[in-house]
Amino acid sequence: MNKKTIILADDDRDDIEMFCEVLETVNENMHCVCAENGDRTLKLLNEINEKPDLIFLDINMPVMNGWECLKFIKSNADYKDIPVIMISTSSYKNDMDKASDLGAVGYFVKPNDYNDLKYLLQTITSNLESGLSEALVKLQSNGAKNIFHLQKANNI
């Protein structure tokens, strides 16, 4: 089985460490590439040979924030079909609406609990090929408090 690539853009080292640790335990066929801001994310997209299967994009980062990066990704013909899940500590509806309007498929409120993150990443990574959007809907309908499927997104 080919390795899948996920880009995680986040400037919080602790969040990156926990995310990558969990990702390694839930799916050995995942390769996580990290960037500390949106600018570095765009550079990674140009440097890697194949498009990533998914991008987790933090909203609040220095240099280029997640909103600016998402706008660029979704306006670029080479990258617009890559699914993006916005991540934040914020659970404000306005942020979720903005993410949806800009083309993100999901919105992820950073969980503090290792097991919550493990459950969410297991479900997301096991459904990259067979229906990420449906997996997000199922997670939300099953009561997952940290993940939201964004209805307006039409890129998946």
N, C-alpha and C positions, 0 to 999 in steps of 0.2 A: 504494500500500500504506500502511495506517495505521501510524503509529509505535507501537511497543510501549514500555511504561514499566516500568522496573526501579527498585526502591528498594534502595539500598545503605546499610545502617546499620553504620557503623564509625567508631571514634574515632581511628584511625591515619591521619593525613594522607597519608603515603607510600603506604599500601595503597590509599587512595581514588584518589589520582592515577594509580597504575599501573592499577587496575581500570578507571577511566573512559577512560584512554588506549587500553587494549586493546579495550574495548567499542566505542569509536568506529571502530577499524580492522576489527573483525570483522563489524559489522552496522550499517549506516548508518540502519536503521529502528528503532534502539533509542534511547530517551531515558532517561538515568540521573539519578535524583534522589537526593541524598545526605543522610543524617542522621547526627549525631554520637553519638546514643544512642537507646535505645528510646522514651523519652518524645517526642523529636522525630519519630521514625518514626510514632508514633500520631497526632501532630498533622498530619503530612504526609498520612496516610491520610484525615483529615477535610478537609484543604484541597484536595486534587486532585479534579478533576471525575470522573474515571473510576478504577476500581480498577486498581492496577498488575498487570502480568502475572506478576510474580515479585518476591519480596523476598529479598535476601541479608542475613542478620542475624548480626552478630558476637556472640559470646557475652559477652565481657568489655568492657563499656562503662560509663562513669560514669552517674549519675543513675538510669537504668533499664537493667539489663543485658538481654542477648538472651533469656535464659530467661523473665524476667518479661514481656517484650514478646511473645514467642511464645505464652505462656499466654493473654495478653489477645487476641491476634489470633485464635487458634483457639477461644476461647470466645465471640467476638463474631459474631453471625449475619451481619453485613454483610461481615466480612473472612475468615471461616473457610475459604472456598474458594480463597483466594489461596495459591498454592504458596510455601513458604518453604524456603530452603536455609540452614542454619546454617553460619557460617564461624568458623574459629578457627585458632590456631597449634597447638592441641592435637589429637593423634590418639588420645586415650584412648577406649577402647571404652565406658566408662561415659558419657562425654559423647555419643557417638553413640546409645547406648541411650536416654538422656534425651531427646535431640532427637526420636528416633522416637516415644517415648511421648507427647511433647507435640504431635505432629502434623506435624513437619517432613518434607518429602519427600526431602531430601538433606542431606548433611554434607560440607562443603568445607574441607579443610585448606589454608590459604593457601600457595600455591606461591611460592617466591622467584624462579623462573625465568619471564621474560616469555613465552617460547614455550609453556611448559606452561599458563600462564594463558590465553593466546590460544587454544590448542587446546580447552581446557575451555569457555571462554565461547562460542566459535564453535559448538560442539556443542550447548550448552545453549540459546543464543538461537535457533538454527535449528530447534529442536524444541519451542518454547513452545506452538505450536498443535497440533502433530501427535504429541505423546507425550513429554512431559518425563520422566516416570517411566521409560519404555523407554530413552530416551537416557542417563539416569543408570546404568541397568543395563548398557547396552552399554559406556559409558565404563569402568565398573568391571571388567567382564569382559575388556575389551581391555587391562587392565593400568594404567589411570590410577591413580596412587598418591594423588591429592589429592581424589578425589571418591568419595562412598559413597552408594548408593541405600539408603534406609531402608525396610525391608520392612513395618513396622507402619503406616506412614502410609497413610491411606485417603482422603486429600483430592485425589488425582489419579488 
